[in-house]
Amino acid sequence: MRRLPKPIPREKLLPLLHDVPEGVFTPVFTQACEVVDLFVGDCLAHLVHELALGGFSGSPEDLAHQRGYSAHKTPMLHLLLDCLELYGLARCDDKTYEVALPAGHEPLPQRYHHWVGVAPTAEPALAVQRLGAEVFPRVLSGELSGEEALFSLAHLDLWFSYFSNANVHYAPTNSLAALALSRSVGKHARILELGGGGGSAAEAAFASLLATDQAPALYVFTEVHPAFLRRGGRLVRQLAPPSCRLEIRPYDINLTPEEQGLSPQEFDAVFAVNVLHLAAHLVEALTQLRRLLVPGGALVLGELIRPCFSAPVHLELPFALLQSYQQVQLAPRVRTRPGFLCLQGWQNALHEAGFDEVHVLPAALQECFAHYPGFYCAALVAR
Ligand SMILES: C[S@@+](CC[C@H](N)C(=O)[O-])C[C@H]1O[C@@H](n2cnc3c(N)ncnc32)[C@H](O)[C@@H]1O
């Protein structure tokens, strides 16, 4: 049975990761994952207490109905109850959850400072989990939207430190995607980046491309959120060598390329890290992106991958507050719950969008789940 938190058996995982350079999944990364997993348990205990969930019996829909929460919030409750089960704080039998009565717990800020002391490099990831747990009840009751609660000006710096290569908990997805990108393009490539945020994926991409003497001829850095576009654009201007033509522009993956001024077959690669799982209609969005590629061009994605279609990803709790999370279209072969996809879901979605070839790095990703049932970073390359 899947259970967290548990130690991550590096000695079993490393032999499965022979195609990943040594510096990507470091011991510090593993420690940060273990500490964040433990802190998510504290966040869950906090939520059981704050929402008086101890002793609840029923489905997520029953819970929404009993408490008067909007039906739109059911995906949040579904993830919360699944995570309680994952952490042994609830049992689930045929869609009925029984939440255990809470044991005493220390206040969340105290647990947060304890874990930051144990693993200072995990601070941004711990802070994001803490923020999510602290605002969860207010978003559930409709007092605040998830977007207001997470992305207010007061929290922007947290997001820049979270989506950063200095954040050891986040950086490996960028490293894998950047490596896959530099292996997928030749010299003088024309590259489009989507959802570039504060520029951390671009930073990894330029490092990998320049290290292999593959400075791109064109790099189009895009993002939907204006504050992220400004910040990311500033960073990308410093990264691009003079030979690379740089464009910085807004782009929404839920709209067509044509209505945003991009034409078919303009790019050798389309690159996005932790963005495409946010598409409201994923297969449609991927189909549009395929049309932007020249024949033989590559779509290169960095993504966190869930173990299987039904498994909850505990790290997703803060992101479940967002309307964009709650409103994605589900499809049996692609995703049966919002948020990150499983590997099979990605393969099905990319094939349905017309890509013939799909490769994943690390290639033995699916085998890793038998050893640790958390999340995995991966790069997907589709042509
Ligand atoms: C997890 S962050 C990743 C940021 C960046 N790729 C990085 O790795 O540093 C996801 C990004 O996708 C952007 N995003 C969300 N919805 C989007 C949409 N519909 N179109 C384009 N970007 C979107 C967010 O604003 C955010 O910057």
The ligand as an ORCA input file, in Angstrom:
! r2SCAN-3c Opt
* xyz 0 1
  C       5.109     26.031    -12.152
  S       5.345     27.599    -12.863
  C       6.771     27.314    -13.835
  C       7.547     28.551    -14.173
  C       8.779     28.336    -15.030
  N       8.538     27.447    -16.133
  C       9.916     27.802    -14.203
  O      10.108     26.584    -14.236
  O      10.548     28.591    -13.527
  C       4.043     27.607    -14.024
  C       3.998     28.836    -14.874
  O       2.958     28.674    -15.840
  C       2.315     29.911    -15.974
  N       0.960     29.680    -16.507
  C      -0.156     29.343    -15.832
  N      -1.204     29.254    -16.666
  C      -0.724     29.537    -17.898
  C      -1.339     29.646    -19.175
  N      -2.653     29.437    -19.349
  N      -0.562     29.970    -20.235
  C       0.760     30.194    -20.066
  N       1.390     30.116    -18.882
  C       0.648     29.801    -17.812
  C       2.310     30.495    -14.587
  O       2.094     31.889    -14.595
  C       3.688     30.100    -14.090
  O       4.667     31.052    -14.386
*
